[in-house]
Amino acid sequence: METNLLVPVMISLAAGAGLVLVIMGIRAKALEKKNKEIADEVIRRAKKEASEIKYHARKEAKEIAKEHREISEREINKRQNDIKGLEKGLVKKEATLDQKIEDKNREMQRLNTKEEDLKLVKDNYLKEVDRYKEKQGQVSEEMAKVASMTKEEAKTSLKKMMEEEAKVEFAHDLRRMEEETKEDAEKLSKRIIGISIQRFAGEYIAEKAISSVELPSDDVKGRLIGRDGRNIRAFEGICGVDLIIDDTPEVVVISSFNVVRREIARSTLQKLIADGRIHPAKIEEFHDKSKSEMDKQLLDLGQKAQMEIGVHGIHPEVLKLVGALNWRTSYTQNQYQHALETAFICGSMAQEMGLNVKQARRAGLLHDVGKVIDASAEGSHAVVGADFAKKYGESPEVVHAIRSHHDDEKPETVLAHLVAAADALSGARPGARKAMTESYVSRLTDIEDIVNTFEGVTKSYAISGGREIRVFVENEKINDEQTVMLSRDIAKKIEEEMSYPGTIKITVLRETRAIGVAK
């Protein structure tokens, strides 16, 4: 009986368990369906939000682009208006310059007339000398009779007297002629130089003998050095510079006095850092690439200078040297700008004098190319530059102007003198160059020492930055006529013994002081 009761109970339990399993399966499916719906909703919302973010980003980017475009258009319009204003000013200046050129021609005619007058004065002076010689013979005989002197003694005495009188008379005539011609020549030269300088205003650019390169981190320094210094030795050998790696954080220094070589090394190093692979093969690859880019940049700068001064036909190798001047300075004056400035000043002076303007500008542009030719070349930069220009087809006139602009060869043409003058004007104008205090003081001291060697000079002072020197002389030893000759002798000696930019004015002062005492 107990068995009969146990069977139904077990059947009921089994049925209940099956029912529970069915119910749990239904609930699991419902829960799975609900979770899937929730997941689909989350994905739908995420896609919607992503679409909205993308839409707003595009809209914002368009607004930013539109704003930058409007700013650029306003800047372009402003620059165009500035250019139009400059063009109007240039047209007005050209009209003024034409009038000045006509005035200059009239001044030149007047100077030619003065030259003829000076020649006439000189001829009269020579005639007077001949007349004195004739009188000398007559008077010597009379003196021998009257004073019981021999003819030779009388002749010597008279000759000395006549020489003194002739010197005094000549000094008077010389002073008068100098005053007359100096006034006219000074006006004309100031006019020509003033017009030439007004027509070009150079920029001021300074550079140095080292270049620094920033590193992304100090870890790069170790990679630049390489195992046992392999990479740094390869870099210095290929680039021909010194790579200085010290404790300065995230900076290395490239040192070389060859500015072009240093610039190529700097570009090579930047490419190596950007690439990340630093080893000798990559150093050589990037150096060749940087050198090729530098050659193109030098040629572009040379062509730009050629177009700016309005000449053509300069050989590409010469143009590269002109471009290389951009990385060369003299007393902090950028030599590329100096070459352009010299070209414009030289051309302006040539125009004022009725000479070939393009040839003058060409010579002015090329006058310092020897400064960037390899240091192994023998001779001064003027001689080396002239030889290089001659090799690449420059005319004999231009070659001579380049060679003689620092008196390595005696200037024999007007163009040579113009190039030398333009070079001095560009280098000597205020603000163009910076001289060291020691060299400045030394130059002033040297000028004063030269002046003090002359007999009769009591003291001398170099003023106006060495552009003028005032000389005080003893009243008893030097008369008024002798001051004229003394100033010329001092100028000649300074020219022979010193080199300096521009000119030096010598002023000789002689005074008489009378002192009385009231008791």
C-alpha positions in Angstrom: 0.0 0.0 0.0 2.8 2.4 0.8 4.2 1.6 -2.6 0.9 2.5 -4.2 0.9 5.9 -2.5 4.6 6.6 -3.3 4.0 6.3 -7.1 1.4 9.1 -7.4 3.5 11.4 -5.2 6.5 11.0 -7.3 4.5 11.5 -10.5 3.1 14.8 -9.0 6.6 15.9 -8.0 7.9 15.1 -11.5 5.0 17.0 -13.1 5.7 20.0 -10.8 9.3 20.0 -11.6 8.6 19.9 -15.3 6.1 22.7 -15.0 8.8 24.8 -13.1 11.3 24.2 -15.9 8.8 25.2 -18.5 7.9 28.4 -16.6 11.7 29.2 -16.2 12.4 28.6 -19.9 9.5 31.0 -20.8 10.8 33.6 -18.4 14.4 33.2 -19.8 13.2 33.8 -23.3 11.2 36.8 -22.3 14.2 38.2 -20.4 16.5 37.5 -23.4 14.0 39.3 -25.7 13.8 42.3 -23.3 17.6 42.5 -23.1 17.9 42.4 -26.9 15.4 45.3 -27.2 17.3 47.3 -24.6 20.6 46.7 -26.4 19.0 47.6 -29.8 17.7 50.8 -28.2 21.1 51.7 -26.8 22.7 51.1 -30.2 20.1 53.2 -31.9 20.6 56.1 -29.4 24.4 55.8 -29.8 24.1 56.0 -33.6 21.8 59.0 -33.3 24.2 60.8 -30.9 27.2 60.0 -33.2 25.3 61.4 -36.2 24.4 64.6 -34.3 28.0 65.0 -33.1 29.3 64.6 -36.6 26.8 67.1 -38.0 27.7 69.7 -35.4 31.4 69.1 -36.0 31.0 69.6 -39.7 28.9 72.7 -39.1 31.5 74.2 -36.7 34.4 73.4 -39.1 32.6 75.2 -41.9 32.0 78.2 -39.7 35.7 78.3 -38.7 36.8 77.9 -42.3 34.5 80.7 -43.3 35.8 82.9 -40.6 39.5 82.3 -41.6 38.6 82.9 -45.2 37.0 86.3 -44.4 40.0 87.3 -42.3 42.3 86.3 -45.2 40.2 88.2 -47.7 40.3 91.3 -45.5 44.1 91.0 -45.1 44.5 90.6 -48.9 42.3 93.7 -49.5 44.3 95.7 -47.0 47.6 94.7 -48.6 46.3 95.5 -52.1 45.3 98.9 -50.9 48.7 99.5 -49.3 50.4 98.4 -52.6 48.2 100.9 -54.6 49.2 103.6 -52.2 52.9 102.8 -52.6 52.5 102.8 -56.4 50.9 106.2 -56.3 53.8 107.4 -54.1 56.4 105.9 -56.5 54.7 107.7 -59.5 54.9 111.0 -57.7 58.6 110.3 -56.7 59.5 109.5 -60.3 58.1 112.9 -61.5 60.1 114.6 -58.8 63.2 112.7 -59.7 62.9 113.7 -63.4 62.9 117.3 -62.3 65.9 116.7 -60.1 67.7 115.1 -63.1 67.2 118.2 -65.2 68.6 120.3 -62.3 71.6 118.0 -62.1 72.3 118.4 -65.8 72.3 122.2 -65.4 74.7 121.8 -62.4 77.0 119.6 -64.5 77.2 122.3 -67.2 78.1 124.9 -64.7 80.8 122.6 -63.3 82.2 122.1 -66.7 82.5 125.9 -67.1 84.3 126.1 -63.7 86.7 123.4 -64.9 87.6 125.5 -67.9 88.1 128.5 -65.7 90.5 126.5 -63.4 92.4 125.4 -66.4 92.8 129.0 -67.5 94.0 129.9 -64.0 96.6 127.1 -64.1 97.9 128.3 -67.5 98.2 131.8 -66.2 100.1 130.5 -63.2 102.6 128.7 -65.5 103.1 131.8 -67.5 103.8 133.8 -64.3 106.4 131.2 -63.4 108.2 131.6 -66.7 108.1 135.3 -66.3 109.7 135.0 -62.8 112.4 132.9 -64.3 113.2 135.6 -66.9 113.3 138.3 -64.2 115.5 136.1 -62.1 118.3 136.3 -64.6 118.1 140.0 -64.9 117.9 140.8 -61.2 120.7 138.4 -60.4 123.1 140.3 -62.6 122.1 143.6 -61.1 122.5 142.3 -57.5 125.9 140.9 -58.4 127.0 144.4 -59.5 125.4 146.3 -56.6 126.3 144.0 -53.7 129.7 142.7 -55.1 128.3 139.2 -55.1 129.2 136.5 -57.5 126.6 135.4 -60.1 126.1 132.0 -58.4 125.6 133.6 -55.0 123.1 136.1 -56.3 121.3 133.4 -58.2 121.0 131.2 -55.2 119.7 134.0 -53.0 117.2 135.2 -55.6 116.0 131.7 -56.3 115.2 131.1 -52.7 113.4 134.4 -52.4 111.3 133.7 -55.6 110.4 130.2 -54.4 109.0 131.5 -51.2 107.0 134.2 -53.0 105.7 131.6 -55.5 104.7 129.2 -52.7 102.7 131.9 -51.0 101.1 133.0 -54.2 100.3 129.4 -55.2 98.8 128.7 -51.8 96.5 131.7 -52.2 95.4 130.6 -55.7 95.0 127.0 -54.5 92.8 128.0 -51.6 90.6 130.2 -53.8 90.2 127.5 -56.4 89.5 124.8 -53.8 86.8 127.0 -52.1 85.1 127.7 -55.5 85.2 124.1 -56.8 84.5 122.5 -53.4 81.3 124.4 -52.9 79.9 123.3 -56.3 81.2 119.7 -56.1 79.9 119.2 -52.6 76.5 120.4 -53.6 76.4 118.1 -56.6 77.8 115.1 -54.7 75.4 115.5 -51.8 72.6 115.8 -54.3 73.6 112.5 -56.1 74.2 110.6 -52.9 71.1 111.9 -51.2 68.9 110.9 -54.1 70.5 107.5 -54.3 70.1 106.7 -50.6 66.5 108.0 -50.6 65.5 105.6 -53.3 66.4 102.5 -51.2 65.9 101.7 -47.5 67.6 98.5 -46.5 66.5 96.1 -43.8 68.6 95.1 -40.8 69.2 91.4 -40.3 71.8 89.8 -37.9 73.0 86.2 -37.7 75.6 84.3 -35.7 78.2 81.5 -36.0 76.1 78.8 -34.3 72.6 77.3 -34.8 70.6 75.6 -32.1 68.1 72.7 -32.8 65.4 71.8 -30.4 64.9 68.1 -29.5 61.6 66.4 -28.6 63.3 64.9 -25.5 66.8 64.4 -24.0 66.6 60.7 -25.1 67.4 61.8 -28.6 70.8 63.0 -27.5 72.0 59.5 -26.8 70.7 58.3 -30.2 72.5 61.2 -31.9 75.8 60.2 -30.2 75.3 56.5 -31.1 77.2 53.5 -29.9 80.8 54.6 -29.2 80.1 57.9 -30.8 79.5 56.4 -34.2 76.5 58.6 -35.2 78.0 62.0 -34.1 81.3 61.2 -35.9 79.5 60.3 -39.0 77.3 63.5 -38.8 80.3 65.8 -38.3 82.3 64.1 -41.0 79.5 64.2 -43.6 78.2 67.7 -42.8 81.6 69.3 -42.1 80.4 71.0 -38.8 80.8 70.5 -35.1 77.8 69.1 -33.2 77.8 70.2 -29.6 75.8 68.0 -27.2 75.9 69.2 -23.6 73.7 69.4 -20.5 71.3 72.0 -22.0 67.9 70.4 -21.8 66.3 69.4 -25.2 68.8 71.5 -27.3 71.9 70.7 -29.4 74.2 73.2 -31.1 75.7 73.2 -34.6 78.8 75.2 -34.9 80.5 76.3 -38.1 81.8 79.5 -39.7 80.6 78.3 -43.1 77.0 79.6 -42.9 75.7 77.5 -45.8 77.2 74.3 -44.5 75.8 75.0 -41.1 72.3 75.6 -42.5 72.5 72.3 -44.4 73.6 70.5 -41.2 70.7 72.0 -39.3 68.2 70.9 -42.0 69.8 67.4 -42.0 69.5 67.1 -38.2 65.8 68.2 -38.2 65.0 65.5 -40.8 66.8 62.9 -38.8 64.9 63.8 -35.7 61.6 63.7 -37.5 62.3 60.4 -39.2 63.6 58.8 -36.0 66.1 56.5 -37.7 69.5 57.8 -36.8 72.4 56.0 -38.4 75.2 56.9 -40.8 73.3 55.7 -43.9 70.3 57.9 -43.1 72.6 60.8 -42.2 74.2 60.7 -45.6 70.8 60.3 -47.3 69.2 63.3 -45.5 72.4 65.4 -46.0 72.3 64.9 -49.8 68.6 65.8 -49.7 69.2 69.0 -47.6 72.1 70.0 -49.8 69.9 69.7 -52.9 67.2 71.8 -51.2 69.8 74.4 -50.2 71.1 74.7 -53.7 67.6 75.3 -54.9 67.0 77.9 -52.2 70.3 79.7 -53.0 69.4 79.8 -56.7 65.9 81.1 -55.8 67.3 83.9 -53.7 69.8 84.8 -56.4 67.1 84.9 -59.0 64.9 87.0 -56.7 67.7 89.5 -56.3 68.4 89.5 -60.0 64.7 90.3 -60.7 64.5 92.9 -57.9 67.3 95.0 -59.4 66.0 94.5 -63.0 68.9 92.7 -64.6 69.2 89.3 -66.3 71.6 86.8 -67.8 73.7 86.2 -64.6 75.0 82.6 -64.6 73.2 80.2 -62.1 76.5 79.5 -60.3 77.0 83.2 -59.6 73.4 83.5 -58.5 73.9 80.8 -56.0 76.8 82.8 -54.4 74.5 85.8 -54.3 71.9 83.7 -52.5 74.5 82.4 -50.1 75.2 86.0 -49.0 71.9 85.7 -47.1 73.7 83.6 -44.4 76.7 85.9 -44.2 77.2 89.1 -42.2 79.7 91.8 -41.7 79.6 93.6 -38.4 76.0 92.1 -38.1 74.9 93.6 -41.4 73.3 90.9 -43.6 75.4 90.7 -46.8 72.5 89.7 -49.1 70.7 92.9 -48.1 74.0 94.8 -48.3 74.5 93.6 -51.9 70.9 94.7 -52.9 71.4 98.0 -51.2 74.7 98.6 -52.9 73.2 97.6 -56.3 70.3 100.1 -55.9 72.6 103.0 -54.6 75.1 102.3 -57.4 72.3 102.3 -60.0 70.9 105.5 -58.7 74.2 107.3 -58.8 74.8 106.0 -62.4 71.4 107.3 -63.4 72.2 110.7 -62.0 75.5 110.7 -63.9 73.9 109.4 -67.2 75.7 106.0 -67.1 74.5 102.5 -67.7 72.1 101.8 -64.8 71.8 98.1 -65.3 75.5 97.5 -65.5 76.0 99.6 -62.4 73.4 97.6 -60.5 74.9 94.3 -61.7 78.3 95.2 -60.5 76.9 96.4 -57.1 75.0 93.1 -56.6 78.1 91.0 -57.4 80.8 93.0 -55.7 80.9 90.8 -52.5 80.3 87.3 -53.9 83.9 86.4 -53.0 83.0 86.4 -49.3 81.0 83.1 -49.7 83.5 81.3 -51.9 85.4 78.5 -50.2 88.2 79.7 -47.8 90.8 77.6 -49.7 90.7 80.1 -52.5 93.8 82.4 -52.5 93.4 86.2 -52.3 91.0 88.8 -50.9 87.3 88.4 -51.4 87.4 91.1 -54.0 90.0 89.3 -56.1 88.4 85.9 -55.6 85.0 87.2 -56.5 86.3 89.0 -59.6 88.0 85.8 -60.9 84.8 83.8 -60.3 82.6 86.4 -62.1 85.1 86.4 -65.0 85.0 82.6 -65.2 81.2 82.7 -65.7 81.1 85.3 -68.4 80.7 88.7 -66.6 81.9 91.7 -68.7 85.5 93.1 -68.1 83.9 96.4 -66.7 82.0 94.5 -64.1 85.0 92.2 -63.2 87.2 95.3 -62.8 84.7 97.0 -60.6 84.5 93.9 -58.3 88.3 93.5 -58.1 89.0 97.2 -57.4 86.2 98.1 -54.9 88.7 97.6 -52.0 91.8 98.9 -53.9 93.2 95.5 -54.6 93.5 96.9 -58.1 93.6 100.6 -59.0 90.1 101.8 -60.1 90.3 102.9 -63.7 86.6 103.4 -64.7 83.8 105.5 -63.4 81.8 102.3 -62.7 84.6 101.0 -60.4 84.5 104.3 -58.4 80.7 104.1 -58.2 80.8 100.5 -56.8 83.4 101.5 -54.2 81.3 104.5 -53.2 78.0 102.6 -53.0 79.7 99.9 -50.9 81.0 102.4 -48.5 77.7 104.2 -48.3 75.8 101.0 -47.6 78.3 99.9 -44.9 78.9 103.3 -43.3 75.3 104.6 -43.0 74.0 104.9 -39.4 72.6 101.7 -38.1 74.0 99.5 -40.9 76.8 97.9 -38.9 77.9 97.4 -35.4 81.6 97.8 -34.6 83.4 96.5 -31.5 84.2 99.2 -29.0 87.9 98.2 -28.9 88.3 98.5 -32.7 86.4 101.8 -32.7 88.7 103.3 -30.0 91.8 101.9 -31.7 90.9 103.5 -35.0 90.4 106.9 -33.4 93.7 106.6 -31.6 95.5 105.6 -34.8 94.1 108.6 -36.6 95.2 111.0 -33.9 98.7 109.4 -33.7 99.2 109.9 -37.4 98.2 113.6 -37.2 100.5 114.2 -34.2 103.6 113.1 -36.2 103.5 116.3 -38.3 105.7 119.2 -37.2 103.9 122.2 -35.8 100.8 120.2 -34.6 100.1 120.8 -30.9 97.1 118.5 -30.5 94.4 116.7 -32.5 90.9 115.3 -31.8 89.0 112.7 -33.8 85.3 113.5 -33.6 82.0 112.5 -35.1 82.9 108.8 -34.8 86.2 109.2 -36.7 84.5 111.0 -39.6 86.3 114.3 -38.8 89.6 115.3 -37.2 90.4 118.7 -35.9 94.1 119.7 -35.8 95.5 122.6 -33.7 98.8 124.0 -34.9 101.4 126.4 -33.4 100.9 129.9 -34.5 104.6 130.7 -34.7 105.6 127.7 -36.9 102.6 127.4 -39.3 101.1 130.4 -41.2 97.7 130.6 -42.9 99.0 129.4 -46.3 100.8 126.5 -44.8 97.6 125.2 -43.1 96.2 124.4 -46.6 99.2 122.3 -47.5 99.2 120.6 -44.1 95.6 119.5 -44.4 96.4 117.9 -47.8 99.5 116.2 -46.4 97.6 114.8 -43.4 94.8 113.5 -45.7 97.3 111.8 -48.0 99.1 110.1 -45.1 95.8 108.8 -43.6 94.8 107.4 -47.0 98.2 105.6 -47.3 98.3 104.1 -43.8 94.7 103.3 -42.8 91.6 101.6 -44.2 88.2 103.0 -43.2 84.7 103.3 -44.6 83.5 106.6 -46.1 85.6 109.8 -45.8 87.5 111.7 -43.1 87.4 115.5 -43.0 90.6 117.2 -41.8 90.2 120.7 -40.3 93.4 122.6 -39.4 92.9 125.4 -36.9 95.4 128.2 -36.3 94.7 131.0 -33.8 96.5 134.0 -32.2 95.8 134.9 -28.6 96.7 138.2 -27.1 96.4 138.4 -23.3 96.4 141.7 -21.4 96.2 142.3 -17.6 94.4 145.2 -16.1 95.8 146.4 -12.7 
